[in-house]
Amino acid sequence: MATGYLRNHGLATSESLRLAETNVIRLASEQIGRDLYRQVHEITFTPLSGPAVQVIAVSDASSLECSMSDVVVYVVQKPPE
């Protein structure tokens, strides 16, 4: 979802990133309902050239479905223009 956000906002494309080098760290996970959790992840994308692209992604998940809500993406560090 975060890659799609970057693509839709003209910040990066799948071809401009080294997706195999993507680093994801779960910052928080809180139970907000029966079998429903709010998760916050820091995602760092490595581009083919230039500095990393870093986002925070917030979404709700359950044991049955990893995306129970829309994913909210906050860009922390974007590539230079």
PECOR-V330588 format. One record per pair of residues at least 4 apart in sequence whose ideal C-beta (glycine too) atoms are under 7 Angstrom apart, sorted by the first residue. I is the first residue (numbers start at 1). GAP is how many residues later the second one is. Records with the same first field share a line. If there is no record, write none. Layout:
BEGIN
I=GAP, GAP
END
This chain:
BEGIN
1=4, 56, 70
2=4, 41, 53, 55, 71
3=4, 11
4=4
5=4, 68
6=5, 6, 47
7=5, 6, 7
11=42, 64, 67, 68
12=4, 5, 33, 35, 41, 67
14=5
16=31, 32
17=28, 29, 30
18=28, 30
21=25
22=21, 23, 24
23=21
24=17, 19
25=16, 17
26=13, 15
27=13, 14, 15
28=12
29=8, 10
30=7, 8
31=6
32=4, 5, 6, 28
35=27, 28
36=24, 26, 32
37=23, 24
38=20, 22
39=20, 22
40=16, 18
41=16
42=12, 14
43=12, 14
44=8, 10
45=7, 8
46=6
47=6, 32
50=29, 30
51=26, 28
52=25
53=24, 25, 26
54=22, 23
55=18, 19, 20, 21
56=18, 20
57=14, 16
58=14
59=8, 10, 12
60=8, 9
61=4, 5, 6, 7
62=6
67=4
END
